[in-house]
Amino acid sequence: MRGLFTNGTLTIPSGQAVSGTAHRAETLRIQRGRVWITVEGIKHDYFLHAGDTFTAVPGRLTVLEADQDASVELRRPQAGRLLKGIGQRVTALLRGMSQHAVVQTSLKRHRTCDAC
């Protein structure tokens, strides 16, 4: 058996299997064909067709077997995309906070003017 989580894309001939243990949650996308997936510790199996995705459970052995020639893409989360998303959320949060501060300041000034 070849290692499942070692390549970005795998071609699995009909009747062949690949296995591996993911170190983190990783998404498998079936590009072509149909595969049977068994995960250690889960009582039921999965049949996936082209276009379907499956997120591997970290630390558990995952076995894929093709019942017809299949192509599987491994999608790992990219740190750059993750950091960019976090950066965008922080920026939006800071904008919201600064807008709130401006409103408070203008209200304080307004109240001060009313007291004059």
Jmol script that loads the backbone (N, CA, C; Angstrom):
load data "model"
ATOM      1  N   MET A   1       0.837  -1.183   0.000  1.00  0.00           N
ATOM      2  CA  MET A   1       0.000   0.000   0.000  1.00  0.00           C
ATOM      3  C   MET A   1       0.883   1.248   0.000  1.00  0.00           C
ATOM      4  N   ARG A   2       0.485   2.216  -0.809  1.00  0.00           N
ATOM      5  CA  ARG A   2       1.197   3.492  -0.832  1.00  0.00           C
ATOM      6  C   ARG A   2       0.664   4.400   0.270  1.00  0.00           C
ATOM      7  N   GLY A   3       1.475   5.404   0.653  1.00  0.00           N
ATOM      8  CA  GLY A   3       1.066   6.343   1.694  1.00  0.00           C
ATOM      9  C   GLY A   3       0.013   7.314   1.187  1.00  0.00           C
ATOM     10  N   LEU A   4      -1.069   7.435   1.926  1.00  0.00           N
ATOM     11  CA  LEU A   4      -2.182   8.285   1.522  1.00  0.00           C
ATOM     12  C   LEU A   4      -1.867   9.763   1.671  1.00  0.00           C
ATOM     13  N   PHE A   5      -1.229  10.180   2.748  1.00  0.00           N
ATOM     14  CA  PHE A   5      -1.041  11.593   3.035  1.00  0.00           C
ATOM     15  C   PHE A   5       0.350  12.100   2.658  1.00  0.00           C
ATOM     16  N   THR A   6       0.982  11.444   1.688  1.00  0.00           N
ATOM     17  CA  THR A   6       2.322  11.860   1.282  1.00  0.00           C
ATOM     18  C   THR A   6       2.330  12.643  -0.029  1.00  0.00           C
ATOM     19  N   ASN A   7       1.307  12.514  -0.841  1.00  0.00           N
ATOM     20  CA  ASN A   7       1.257  13.179  -2.148  1.00  0.00           C
ATOM     21  C   ASN A   7       0.070  14.131  -2.225  1.00  0.00           C
ATOM     22  N   GLY A   8       0.159  15.109  -3.134  1.00  0.00           N
ATOM     23  CA  GLY A   8      -0.939  16.040  -3.352  1.00  0.00           C
ATOM     24  C   GLY A   8      -2.075  15.418  -4.141  1.00  0.00           C
ATOM     25  N   THR A   9      -1.738  14.534  -5.098  1.00  0.00           N
ATOM     26  CA  THR A   9      -2.751  13.861  -5.911  1.00  0.00           C
ATOM     27  C   THR A   9      -2.355  12.395  -6.059  1.00  0.00           C
ATOM     28  N   LEU A  10      -3.329  11.527  -5.925  1.00  0.00           N
ATOM     29  CA  LEU A  10      -3.095  10.091  -6.069  1.00  0.00           C
ATOM     30  C   LEU A  10      -3.973   9.516  -7.172  1.00  0.00           C
ATOM     31  N   THR A  11      -3.413   8.610  -7.941  1.00  0.00           N
ATOM     32  CA  THR A  11      -4.199   7.827  -8.888  1.00  0.00           C
ATOM     33  C   THR A  11      -4.250   6.421  -8.318  1.00  0.00           C
ATOM     34  N   ILE A  12      -5.464   5.929  -8.105  1.00  0.00           N
ATOM     35  CA  ILE A  12      -5.636   4.604  -7.509  1.00  0.00           C
ATOM     36  C   ILE A  12      -6.329   3.702  -8.521  1.00  0.00           C
ATOM     37  N   PRO A  13      -5.630   2.698  -9.020  1.00  0.00           N
ATOM     38  CA  PRO A  13      -6.263   1.766  -9.957  1.00  0.00           C
ATOM     39  C   PRO A  13      -7.352   0.938  -9.270  1.00  0.00           C
ATOM     40  N   SER A  14      -8.320   0.487 -10.036  1.00  0.00           N
ATOM     41  CA  SER A  14      -9.410  -0.335  -9.530  1.00  0.00           C
ATOM     42  C   SER A  14      -8.862  -1.526  -8.749  1.00  0.00           C
ATOM     43  N   GLY A  15      -9.401  -1.730  -7.541  1.00  0.00           N
ATOM     44  CA  GLY A  15      -8.986  -2.862  -6.716  1.00  0.00           C
ATOM     45  C   GLY A  15      -7.771  -2.582  -5.850  1.00  0.00           C
ATOM     46  N   GLN A  16      -7.116  -1.451  -6.025  1.00  0.00           N
ATOM     47  CA  GLN A  16      -5.936  -1.105  -5.225  1.00  0.00           C
ATOM     48  C   GLN A  16      -6.337  -0.249  -4.031  1.00  0.00           C
ATOM     49  N   ALA A  17      -5.481  -0.218  -3.015  1.00  0.00           N
ATOM     50  CA  ALA A  17      -5.767   0.557  -1.811  1.00  0.00           C
ATOM     51  C   ALA A  17      -4.559   1.402  -1.422  1.00  0.00           C
ATOM     52  N   VAL A  18      -4.836   2.500  -0.739  1.00  0.00           N
ATOM     53  CA  VAL A  18      -3.806   3.347  -0.132  1.00  0.00           C
ATOM     54  C   VAL A  18      -4.250   3.614   1.300  1.00  0.00           C
ATOM     55  N   SER A  19      -3.284   3.842   2.184  1.00  0.00           N
ATOM     56  CA  SER A  19      -3.640   4.109   3.570  1.00  0.00           C
ATOM     57  C   SER A  19      -2.650   5.074   4.181  1.00  0.00           C
ATOM     58  N   GLY A  20      -3.058   5.642   5.293  1.00  0.00           N
ATOM     59  CA  GLY A  20      -2.180   6.540   6.015  1.00  0.00           C
ATOM     60  C   GLY A  20      -2.902   7.145   7.200  1.00  0.00           C
ATOM     61  N   THR A  21      -2.127   7.841   8.023  1.00  0.00           N
ATOM     62  CA  THR A  21      -2.665   8.524   9.188  1.00  0.00           C
ATOM     63  C   THR A  21      -2.376  10.009   9.033  1.00  0.00           C
ATOM     64  N   ALA A  22      -3.407  10.810   9.072  1.00  0.00           N
ATOM     65  CA  ALA A  22      -3.245  12.259   8.942  1.00  0.00           C
ATOM     66  C   ALA A  22      -2.774  12.837  10.277  1.00  0.00           C
ATOM     67  N   HIS A  23      -1.867  13.790  10.209  1.00  0.00           N
ATOM     68  CA  HIS A  23      -1.388  14.454  11.421  1.00  0.00           C
ATOM     69  C   HIS A  23      -2.323  15.585  11.833  1.00  0.00           C
ATOM     70  N   ARG A  24      -3.115  16.088  10.868  1.00  0.00           N
ATOM     71  CA  ARG A  24      -4.107  17.141  11.113  1.00  0.00           C
ATOM     72  C   ARG A  24      -5.281  16.874  10.171  1.00  0.00           C
ATOM     73  N   ALA A  25      -6.372  17.561  10.377  1.00  0.00           N
ATOM     74  CA  ALA A  25      -7.541  17.379   9.507  1.00  0.00           C
ATOM     75  C   ALA A  25      -7.156  17.773   8.078  1.00  0.00           C
ATOM     76  N   GLU A  26      -7.315  16.868   7.153  1.00  0.00           N
ATOM     77  CA  GLU A  26      -6.989  17.114   5.752  1.00  0.00           C
ATOM     78  C   GLU A  26      -8.154  16.658   4.891  1.00  0.00           C
ATOM     79  N   THR A  27      -8.437  17.427   3.847  1.00  0.00           N
ATOM     80  CA  THR A  27      -9.577  17.143   2.993  1.00  0.00           C
ATOM     81  C   THR A  27      -9.145  16.351   1.772  1.00  0.00           C
ATOM     82  N   LEU A  28      -9.859  15.263   1.518  1.00  0.00           N
ATOM     83  CA  LEU A  28      -9.649  14.452   0.324  1.00  0.00           C
ATOM     84  C   LEU A  28     -10.785  14.779  -0.637  1.00  0.00           C
ATOM     85  N   ARG A  29     -10.453  15.090  -1.881  1.00  0.00           N
ATOM     86  CA  ARG A  29     -11.480  15.374  -2.891  1.00  0.00           C
ATOM     87  C   ARG A  29     -11.348  14.336  -3.991  1.00  0.00           C
ATOM     88  N   ILE A  30     -12.440  13.650  -4.264  1.00  0.00           N
ATOM     89  CA  ILE A  30     -12.439  12.632  -5.309  1.00  0.00           C
ATOM     90  C   ILE A  30     -12.592  13.359  -6.643  1.00  0.00           C
ATOM     91  N   GLN A  31     -11.579  13.285  -7.482  1.00  0.00           N
ATOM     92  CA  GLN A  31     -11.613  13.965  -8.777  1.00  0.00           C
ATOM     93  C   GLN A  31     -12.234  13.088  -9.858  1.00  0.00           C
ATOM     94  N   ARG A  32     -11.994  11.767  -9.732  1.00  0.00           N
ATOM     95  CA  ARG A  32     -12.467  10.840 -10.766  1.00  0.00           C
ATOM     96  C   ARG A  32     -12.676   9.484 -10.125  1.00  0.00           C
ATOM     97  N   GLY A  33     -13.708   8.784 -10.557  1.00  0.00           N
ATOM     98  CA  GLY A  33     -13.945   7.423 -10.087  1.00  0.00           C
ATOM     99  C   GLY A  33     -14.754   7.354  -8.813  1.00  0.00           C
ATOM    100  N   ARG A  34     -14.607   6.225  -8.101  1.00  0.00           N
ATOM    101  CA  ARG A  34     -15.327   5.998  -6.853  1.00  0.00           C
ATOM    102  C   ARG A  34     -14.403   5.270  -5.892  1.00  0.00           C
ATOM    103  N   VAL A  35     -14.428   5.683  -4.618  1.00  0.00           N
ATOM    104  CA  VAL A  35     -13.580   5.048  -3.614  1.00  0.00           C
ATOM    105  C   VAL A  35     -14.399   4.648  -2.395  1.00  0.00           C
ATOM    106  N   TRP A  36     -13.875   3.661  -1.717  1.00  0.00           N
ATOM    107  CA  TRP A  36     -14.448   3.162  -0.482  1.00  0.00           C
ATOM    108  C   TRP A  36     -13.494   3.590   0.620  1.00  0.00           C
ATOM    109  N   ILE A  37     -13.991   4.246   1.661  1.00  0.00           N
ATOM    110  CA  ILE A  37     -13.137   4.751   2.736  1.00  0.00           C
ATOM    111  C   ILE A  37     -13.507   4.078   4.054  1.00  0.00           C
ATOM    112  N   THR A  38     -12.474   3.595   4.735  1.00  0.00           N
ATOM    113  CA  THR A  38     -12.614   3.015   6.059  1.00  0.00           C
ATOM    114  C   THR A  38     -11.715   3.807   6.999  1.00  0.00           C
ATOM    115  N   VAL A  39     -12.253   4.182   8.152  1.00  0.00           N
ATOM    116  CA  VAL A  39     -11.484   4.938   9.139  1.00  0.00           C
ATOM    117  C   VAL A  39     -11.438   4.146  10.440  1.00  0.00           C
ATOM    118  N   GLU A  40     -10.243   4.008  10.979  1.00  0.00           N
ATOM    119  CA  GLU A  40     -10.046   3.301  12.240  1.00  0.00           C
ATOM    120  C   GLU A  40     -10.934   3.895  13.330  1.00  0.00           C
ATOM    121  N   GLY A  41     -11.686   3.015  14.021  1.00  0.00           N
ATOM    122  CA  GLY A  41     -12.531   3.457  15.126  1.00  0.00           C
ATOM    123  C   GLY A  41     -13.934   3.901  14.731  1.00  0.00           C
ATOM    124  N   ILE A  42     -14.220   3.964  13.421  1.00  0.00           N
ATOM    125  CA  ILE A  42     -15.565   4.329  12.965  1.00  0.00           C
ATOM    126  C   ILE A  42     -16.200   3.069  12.390  1.00  0.00           C
ATOM    127  N   LYS A  43     -17.376   2.714  12.889  1.00  0.00           N
ATOM    128  CA  LYS A  43     -17.999   1.435  12.530  1.00  0.00           C
ATOM    129  C   LYS A  43     -18.489   1.364  11.094  1.00  0.00           C
ATOM    130  N   HIS A  44     -18.884   2.503  10.513  1.00  0.00           N
ATOM    131  CA  HIS A  44     -19.403   2.451   9.146  1.00  0.00           C
ATOM    132  C   HIS A  44     -18.341   2.972   8.165  1.00  0.00           C
ATOM    133  N   ASP A  45     -18.502   2.599   6.907  1.00  0.00           N
ATOM    134  CA  ASP A  45     -17.596   3.017   5.844  1.00  0.00           C
ATOM    135  C   ASP A  45     -18.286   4.059   4.972  1.00  0.00           C
ATOM    136  N   TYR A  46     -17.514   4.622   4.060  1.00  0.00           N
ATOM    137  CA  TYR A  46     -18.025   5.666   3.167  1.00  0.00           C
ATOM    138  C   TYR A  46     -17.726   5.293   1.723  1.00  0.00           C
ATOM    139  N   PHE A  47     -18.671   5.564   0.833  1.00  0.00           N
ATOM    140  CA  PHE A  47     -18.448   5.460  -0.604  1.00  0.00           C
ATOM    141  C   PHE A  47     -18.531   6.865  -1.176  1.00  0.00           C
ATOM    142  N   LEU A  48     -17.464   7.296  -1.829  1.00  0.00           N
ATOM    143  CA  LEU A  48     -17.435   8.641  -2.398  1.00  0.00           C
ATOM    144  C   LEU A  48     -17.255   8.561  -3.903  1.00  0.00           C
ATOM    145  N   HIS A  49     -17.939   9.458  -4.592  1.00  0.00           N
ATOM    146  CA  HIS A  49     -17.883   9.559  -6.049  1.00  0.00           C
ATOM    147  C   HIS A  49     -17.143  10.833  -6.439  1.00  0.00           C
ATOM    148  N   ALA A  50     -16.847  10.970  -7.717  1.00  0.00           N
ATOM    149  CA  ALA A  50     -16.182  12.169  -8.228  1.00  0.00           C
ATOM    150  C   ALA A  50     -16.939  13.413  -7.774  1.00  0.00           C
ATOM    151  N   GLY A  51     -16.201  14.388  -7.245  1.00  0.00           N
ATOM    152  CA  GLY A  51     -16.789  15.622  -6.757  1.00  0.00           C
ATOM    153  C   GLY A  51     -17.031  15.630  -5.253  1.00  0.00           C
ATOM    154  N   ASP A  52     -17.070  14.442  -4.628  1.00  0.00           N
ATOM    155  CA  ASP A  52     -17.282  14.361  -3.180  1.00  0.00           C
ATOM    156  C   ASP A  52     -15.988  14.686  -2.431  1.00  0.00           C
ATOM    157  N   THR A  53     -16.140  15.157  -1.185  1.00  0.00           N
ATOM    158  CA  THR A  53     -14.980  15.411  -0.333  1.00  0.00           C
ATOM    159  C   THR A  53     -15.145  14.677   0.990  1.00  0.00           C
ATOM    160  N   PHE A  54     -14.027  14.444   1.640  1.00  0.00           N
ATOM    161  CA  PHE A  54     -14.007  13.756   2.926  1.00  0.00           C
ATOM    162  C   PHE A  54     -12.887  14.369   3.754  1.00  0.00           C
ATOM    163  N   THR A  55     -13.157  14.714   5.006  1.00  0.00           N
ATOM    164  CA  THR A  55     -12.122  15.253   5.884  1.00  0.00           C
ATOM    165  C   THR A  55     -11.595  14.136   6.766  1.00  0.00           C
ATOM    166  N   ALA A  56     -10.295  13.871   6.627  1.00  0.00           N
ATOM    167  CA  ALA A  56      -9.657  12.794   7.382  1.00  0.00           C
ATOM    168  C   ALA A  56      -9.570  13.169   8.854  1.00  0.00           C
ATOM    169  N   VAL A  57      -9.756  12.175   9.709  1.00  0.00           N
ATOM    170  CA  VAL A  57      -9.685  12.365  11.149  1.00  0.00           C
ATOM    171  C   VAL A  57      -8.219  12.249  11.573  1.00  0.00           C
ATOM    172  N   PRO A  58      -7.665  13.291  12.207  1.00  0.00           N
ATOM    173  CA  PRO A  58      -6.262  13.229  12.617  1.00  0.00           C
ATOM    174  C   PRO A  58      -5.993  12.087  13.592  1.00  0.00           C
ATOM    175  N   GLY A  59      -4.862  11.411  13.401  1.00  0.00           N
ATOM    176  CA  GLY A  59      -4.443  10.355  14.304  1.00  0.00           C
ATOM    177  C   GLY A  59      -5.084   9.007  14.093  1.00  0.00           C
ATOM    178  N   ARG A  60      -5.959   8.877  13.107  1.00  0.00           N
ATOM    179  CA  ARG A  60      -6.611   7.593  12.845  1.00  0.00           C
ATOM    180  C   ARG A  60      -6.234   7.083  11.465  1.00  0.00           C
ATOM    181  N   LEU A  61      -5.993   5.787  11.386  1.00  0.00           N
ATOM    182  CA  LEU A  61      -5.672   5.175  10.108  1.00  0.00           C
ATOM    183  C   LEU A  61      -6.857   5.298   9.160  1.00  0.00           C
ATOM    184  N   THR A  62      -6.600   5.774   7.947  1.00  0.00           N
ATOM    185  CA  THR A  62      -7.630   5.916   6.921  1.00  0.00           C
ATOM    186  C   THR A  62      -7.214   5.075   5.728  1.00  0.00           C
ATOM    187  N   VAL A  63      -8.125   4.250   5.230  1.00  0.00           N
ATOM    188  CA  VAL A  63      -7.839   3.390   4.078  1.00  0.00           C
ATOM    189  C   VAL A  63      -8.803   3.732   2.952  1.00  0.00           C
ATOM    190  N   LEU A  64      -8.264   3.960   1.759  1.00  0.00           N
ATOM    191  CA  LEU A  64      -9.073   4.200   0.560  1.00  0.00           C
ATOM    192  C   LEU A  64      -8.842   3.056  -0.403  1.00  0.00           C
ATOM    193  N   GLU A  65      -9.916   2.509  -0.931  1.00  0.00           N
ATOM    194  CA  GLU A  65      -9.816   1.485  -1.975  1.00  0.00           C
ATOM    195  C   GLU A  65     -10.697   1.914  -3.140  1.00  0.00           C
ATOM    196  N   ALA A  66     -10.150   1.820  -4.337  1.00  0.00           N
ATOM    197  CA  ALA A  66     -10.900   2.198  -5.534  1.00  0.00           C
ATOM    198  C   ALA A  66     -11.628   0.984  -6.080  1.00  0.00           C
ATOM    199  N   ASP A  67     -12.943   1.119  -6.315  1.00  0.00           N
ATOM    200  CA  ASP A  67     -13.660   0.019  -6.967  1.00  0.00           C
ATOM    201  C   ASP A  67     -13.750   0.272  -8.468  1.00  0.00           C
ATOM    202  N   GLN A  68     -13.312   1.449  -8.892  1.00  0.00           N
ATOM    203  CA  GLN A  68     -13.060   1.773 -10.295  1.00  0.00           C
ATOM    204  C   GLN A  68     -11.919   2.789 -10.281  1.00  0.00           C
ATOM    205  N   ASP A  69     -11.149   2.865 -11.363  1.00  0.00           N
ATOM    206  CA  ASP A  69      -9.994   3.767 -11.371  1.00  0.00           C
ATOM    207  C   ASP A  69     -10.381   5.130 -10.817  1.00  0.00           C
ATOM    208  N   ALA A  70      -9.564   5.626  -9.887  1.00  0.00           N
ATOM    209  CA  ALA A  70      -9.907   6.875  -9.200  1.00  0.00           C
ATOM    210  C   ALA A  70      -8.703   7.801  -9.113  1.00  0.00           C
ATOM    211  N   SER A  71      -9.012   9.072  -9.003  1.00  0.00           N
ATOM    212  CA  SER A  71      -8.003  10.105  -8.775  1.00  0.00           C
ATOM    213  C   SER A  71      -8.466  10.903  -7.565  1.00  0.00           C
ATOM    214  N   VAL A  72      -7.573  11.069  -6.586  1.00  0.00           N
ATOM    215  CA  VAL A  72      -7.912  11.732  -5.333  1.00  0.00           C
ATOM    216  C   VAL A  72      -6.923  12.867  -5.097  1.00  0.00           C
ATOM    217  N   GLU A  73      -7.466  14.044  -4.762  1.00  0.00           N
ATOM    218  CA  GLU A  73      -6.637  15.207  -4.469  1.00  0.00           C
ATOM    219  C   GLU A  73      -6.632  15.442  -2.959  1.00  0.00           C
ATOM    220  N   LEU A  74      -5.455  15.676  -2.422  1.00  0.00           N
ATOM    221  CA  LEU A  74      -5.311  15.979  -1.008  1.00  0.00           C
ATOM    222  C   LEU A  74      -5.198  17.488  -0.860  1.00  0.00           C
ATOM    223  N   ARG A  75      -6.117  18.067  -0.111  1.00  0.00           N
ATOM    224  CA  ARG A  75      -6.112  19.527   0.089  1.00  0.00           C
ATOM    225  C   ARG A  75      -5.703  19.822   1.521  1.00  0.00           C
ATOM    226  N   ARG A  76      -4.514  20.355   1.655  1.00  0.00           N
ATOM    227  CA  ARG A  76      -4.022  20.745   2.971  1.00  0.00           C
ATOM    228  C   ARG A  76      -4.309  22.219   3.189  1.00  0.00           C
ATOM    229  N   PRO A  77      -4.694  22.592   4.398  1.00  0.00           N
ATOM    230  CA  PRO A  77      -4.893  24.017   4.677  1.00  0.00           C
ATOM    231  C   PRO A  77      -3.581  24.758   4.484  1.00  0.00           C
ATOM    232  N   GLN A  78      -3.626  25.883   3.808  1.00  0.00           N
ATOM    233  CA  GLN A  78      -2.420  26.660   3.587  1.00  0.00           C
ATOM    234  C   GLN A  78      -2.317  27.736   4.647  1.00  0.00           C
ATOM    235  N   ALA A  79      -1.152  27.825   5.266  1.00  0.00           N
ATOM    236  CA  ALA A  79      -0.944  28.793   6.340  1.00  0.00           C
ATOM    237  C   ALA A  79      -1.182  30.217   5.848  1.00  0.00           C
ATOM    238  N   GLY A  80      -0.778  30.523   4.629  1.00  0.00           N
ATOM    239  CA  GLY A  80      -0.956  31.872   4.087  1.00  0.00           C
ATOM    240  C   GLY A  80      -2.419  32.271   4.021  1.00  0.00           C
ATOM    241  N   ARG A  81      -3.257  31.366   3.527  1.00  0.00           N
ATOM    242  CA  ARG A  81      -4.696  31.661   3.449  1.00  0.00           C
ATOM    243  C   ARG A  81      -5.294  31.801   4.834  1.00  0.00           C
ATOM    244  N   LEU A  82      -4.841  30.958   5.754  1.00  0.00           N
ATOM    245  CA  LEU A  82      -5.348  31.011   7.116  1.00  0.00           C
ATOM    246  C   LEU A  82      -4.964  32.335   7.767  1.00  0.00           C
ATOM    247  N   LEU A  83      -3.700  32.736   7.638  1.00  0.00           N
ATOM    248  CA  LEU A  83      -3.251  33.991   8.234  1.00  0.00           C
ATOM    249  C   LEU A  83      -3.926  35.191   7.587  1.00  0.00           C
ATOM    250  N   LYS A  84      -4.139  35.132   6.276  1.00  0.00           N
ATOM    251  CA  LYS A  84      -4.815  36.228   5.590  1.00  0.00           C
ATOM    252  C   LYS A  84      -6.237  36.385   6.129  1.00  0.00           C
ATOM    253  N   GLY A  85      -6.933  35.278   6.308  1.00  0.00           N
ATOM    254  CA  GLY A  85      -8.293  35.316   6.837  1.00  0.00           C
ATOM    255  C   GLY A  85      -8.330  35.877   8.248  1.00  0.00           C
ATOM    256  N   ILE A  86      -7.375  35.477   9.075  1.00  0.00           N
ATOM    257  CA  ILE A  86      -7.306  36.002  10.437  1.00  0.00           C
ATOM    258  C   ILE A  86      -7.013  37.492  10.400  1.00  0.00           C
ATOM    259  N   GLY A  87      -6.085  37.903   9.526  1.00  0.00           N
ATOM    260  CA  GLY A  87      -5.748  39.320   9.392  1.00  0.00           C
ATOM    261  C   GLY A  87      -6.946  40.154   8.975  1.00  0.00           C
ATOM    262  N   GLN A  88      -7.738  39.635   8.043  1.00  0.00           N
ATOM    263  CA  GLN A  88      -8.929  40.367   7.599  1.00  0.00           C
ATOM    264  C   GLN A  88      -9.940  40.514   8.729  1.00  0.00           C
ATOM    265  N   ARG A  89     -10.104  39.480   9.527  1.00  0.00           N
ATOM    266  CA  ARG A  89     -11.048  39.552  10.651  1.00  0.00           C
ATOM    267  C   ARG A  89     -10.573  40.553  11.710  1.00  0.00           C
ATOM    268  N   VAL A  90      -9.267  40.548  12.004  1.00  0.00           N
ATOM    269  CA  VAL A  90      -8.727  41.489  12.987  1.00  0.00           C
ATOM    270  C   VAL A  90      -8.890  42.921  12.488  1.00  0.00           C
ATOM    271  N   THR A  91      -8.602  43.152  11.195  1.00  0.00           N
ATOM    272  CA  THR A  91      -8.759  44.488  10.619  1.00  0.00           C
ATOM    273  C   THR A  91     -10.203  44.958  10.724  1.00  0.00           C
ATOM    274  N   ALA A  92     -11.145  44.091  10.388  1.00  0.00           N
ATOM    275  CA  ALA A  92     -12.562  44.463  10.473  1.00  0.00           C
ATOM    276  C   ALA A  92     -12.960  44.768  11.920  1.00  0.00           C
ATOM    277  N   LEU A  93     -12.447  43.968  12.849  1.00  0.00           N
ATOM    278  CA  LEU A  93     -12.744  44.196  14.260  1.00  0.00           C
ATOM    279  C   LEU A  93     -12.192  45.547  14.713  1.00  0.00           C
ATOM    280  N   LEU A  94     -10.959  45.839  14.335  1.00  0.00           N
ATOM    281  CA  LEU A  94     -10.354  47.117  14.723  1.00  0.00           C
ATOM    282  C   LEU A  94     -11.092  48.294  14.093  1.00  0.00           C
ATOM    283  N   ARG A  95     -11.517  48.143  12.858  1.00  0.00           N
ATOM    284  CA  ARG A  95     -12.302  49.208  12.222  1.00  0.00           C
ATOM    285  C   ARG A  95     -13.591  49.452  13.000  1.00  0.00           C
ATOM    286  N   GLY A  96     -14.247  48.390  13.364  1.00  0.00           N
ATOM    287  CA  GLY A  96     -15.484  48.510  14.125  1.00  0.00           C
ATOM    288  C   GLY A  96     -15.247  49.174  15.473  1.00  0.00           C
ATOM    289  N   MET A  97     -14.138  48.829  16.116  1.00  0.00           N
ATOM    290  CA  MET A  97     -13.825  49.423  17.410  1.00  0.00           C
ATOM    291  C   MET A  97     -13.484  50.903  17.265  1.00  0.00           C
ATOM    292  N   SER A  98     -12.737  51.251  16.214  1.00  0.00           N
ATOM    293  CA  SER A  98     -12.350  52.651  16.045  1.00  0.00           C
ATOM    294  C   SER A  98     -13.565  53.499  15.665  1.00  0.00           C
ATOM    295  N   GLN A  99     -14.486  52.948  14.891  1.00  0.00           N
ATOM    296  CA  GLN A  99     -15.704  53.685  14.560  1.00  0.00           C
ATOM    297  C   GLN A  99     -16.525  53.910  15.817  1.00  0.00           C
ATOM    298  N   HIS A 100     -16.559  52.918  16.680  1.00  0.00           N
ATOM    299  CA  HIS A 100     -17.297  53.039  17.933  1.00  0.00           C
ATOM    300  C   HIS A 100     -16.671  54.125  18.809  1.00  0.00           C
ATOM    301  N   ALA A 101     -15.332  54.174  18.852  1.00  0.00           N
ATOM    302  CA  ALA A 101     -14.631  55.176  19.658  1.00  0.00           C
ATOM    303  C   ALA A 101     -14.919  56.579  19.141  1.00  0.00           C
ATOM    304  N   VAL A 102     -14.969  56.744  17.820  1.00  0.00           N
ATOM    305  CA  VAL A 102     -15.254  58.054  17.238  1.00  0.00           C
ATOM    306  C   VAL A 102     -16.651  58.511  17.635  1.00  0.00           C
ATOM    307  N   VAL A 103     -17.589  57.604  17.601  1.00  0.00           N
ATOM    308  CA  VAL A 103     -18.961  57.947  17.979  1.00  0.00           C
ATOM    309  C   VAL A 103     -19.003  58.373  19.440  1.00  0.00           C
ATOM    310  N   GLN A 104     -18.324  57.655  20.313  1.00  0.00           N
ATOM    311  CA  GLN A 104     -18.309  58.013  21.729  1.00  0.00           C
ATOM    312  C   GLN A 104     -17.683  59.390  21.929  1.00  0.00           C
ATOM    313  N   THR A 105     -16.575  59.659  21.239  1.00  0.00           N
ATOM    314  CA  THR A 105     -15.899  60.946  21.375  1.00  0.00           C
ATOM    315  C   THR A 105     -16.803  62.070  20.921  1.00  0.00           C
ATOM    316  N   SER A 106     -17.470  61.886  19.771  1.00  0.00           N
ATOM    317  CA  SER A 106     -18.346  62.944  19.282  1.00  0.00           C
ATOM    318  C   SER A 106     -19.520  63.161  20.228  1.00  0.00           C
ATOM    319  N   LEU A 107     -20.032  62.117  20.873  1.00  0.00           N
ATOM    320  CA  LEU A 107     -21.112  62.282  21.837  1.00  0.00           C
ATOM    321  C   LEU A 107     -20.630  63.033  23.072  1.00  0.00           C
ATOM    322  N   LYS A 108     -19.428  62.731  23.501  1.00  0.00           N
ATOM    323  CA  LYS A 108     -18.888  63.422  24.667  1.00  0.00           C
ATOM    324  C   LYS A 108     -18.734  64.908  24.363  1.00  0.00           C
ATOM    325  N   ARG A 109     -18.242  65.228  23.178  1.00  0.00           N
ATOM    326  CA  ARG A 109     -18.086  66.629  22.796  1.00  0.00           C
ATOM    327  C   ARG A 109     -19.444  67.308  22.732  1.00  0.00           C
ATOM    328  N   HIS A 110     -20.423  66.594  22.188  1.00  0.00           N
ATOM    329  CA  HIS A 110     -21.753  67.142  22.057  1.00  0.00           C
ATOM    330  C   HIS A 110     -22.341  67.443  23.435  1.00  0.00           C
ATOM    331  N   ARG A 111     -22.143  66.517  24.360  1.00  0.00           N
ATOM    332  CA  ARG A 111     -22.651  66.715  25.721  1.00  0.00           C
ATOM    333  C   ARG A 111     -21.944  67.906  26.386  1.00  0.00           C
ATOM    334  N   THR A 112     -20.652  68.039  26.149  1.00  0.00           N
ATOM    335  CA  THR A 112     -19.905  69.140  26.729  1.00  0.00           C
ATOM    336  C   THR A 112     -20.430  70.462  26.189  1.00  0.00           C
ATOM    337  N   CYS A 113     -20.726  70.533  24.903  1.00  0.00           N
ATOM    338  CA  CYS A 113     -21.249  71.756  24.291  1.00  0.00           C
ATOM    339  C   CYS A 113     -22.619  72.099  24.863  1.00  0.00           C
ATOM    340  N   ASP A 114     -23.445  71.102  25.152  1.00  0.00           N
ATOM    341  CA  ASP A 114     -24.767  71.362  25.714  1.00  0.00           C
ATOM    342  C   ASP A 114     -24.656  71.951  27.119  1.00  0.00           C
ATOM    343  N   ALA A 115     -23.638  71.556  27.834  1.00  0.00           N
ATOM    344  CA  ALA A 115     -23.468  72.066  29.199  1.00  0.00           C
ATOM    345  C   ALA A 115     -23.003  73.520  29.208  1.00  0.00           C
ATOM    346  N   CYS A 116     -22.371  73.960  28.093  1.00  0.00           N
ATOM    347  CA  CYS A 116     -21.887  75.346  28.045  1.00  0.00           C
ATOM    348  C   CYS A 116     -22.983  76.296  27.996  1.00  0.00           C
TER     349      CYS A 116
END
end "model"
wireframe off; spacefill off
backbone 0.3
color backbone group
